[in-house]
């Protein structure tokens, strides 16, 4: 893990520089009129894994809005909030030996699959003159905020269930 984390940070840094330099060059040459930022399916998957289910809903919704698919954005918000409520209700009752990575992997893979089937893939974004990639640092920052928000919501649900007597934390 210690070796992987610096490589991930370096990849984020250099990828972000390459995307921005390509954008600035195109802008200087007069090629870009109005560019919209999109996340690739891999960015959505990694951002969802890092930031939790709220990040998955946010990223998918932002892509739909940038693509002008308001109806899909509204459905994403509705179904995503329903998923988050169900997840918050389920988490306190999972057994102690439940694999920690299973739920994040499930919603990350699902978010990636939704992005692949209903949004643009990386190749299409690269070839498009209308879209550029969202900054990886922005995805990282949003991920931190959504992770903190989901953690706070989960703690509130746990303490609420304990105060109602439905959950016993200390025996």
Order of alpha helices (4+ residues) and beta strands (2+ residues): alpha-beta-alpha-alpha-alpha-alpha-alpha-beta-alpha
